[in-house]
């Protein structure tokens, strides 16, 4: 779906079930968040983002985009969860200049790892310029 609201409505899930803490909808909340991020990245880069796995399916990065000459891995979290084992695996293997973790946390920089709020994904093409 090209719209997260329509996706939720078609799934028959109320907004309160998605927004309030509820173990039953944890996975669905993650799916909606990834869909939102995919829409933002598609709009920002005018092409679909890629997905990465290490081949053994023990590590996977939600999105990988090309920004000018850089390849940027992006891990998306539906909450304030800052665990990102798969992103670390990617960073160790490829040592990107920039890696992003996008979630409900505020902006923070930790070396080449940046915590970017979900609403900031749309500005990624010009981020840091």
Secondary structure, 3 states (H helix, E strand, C coil): CCCHHHHHHHHCCCHHHHHCCCHHHHHHHHHHHHHHHHHHHHHHHCCCCEEEECCCCCCEEEEEEEECCEEEEEEECCCCCCCCHHHHHHHHHHCCCCEEEEECCCCEEECCEEEEEHHHHHHHHHCCC
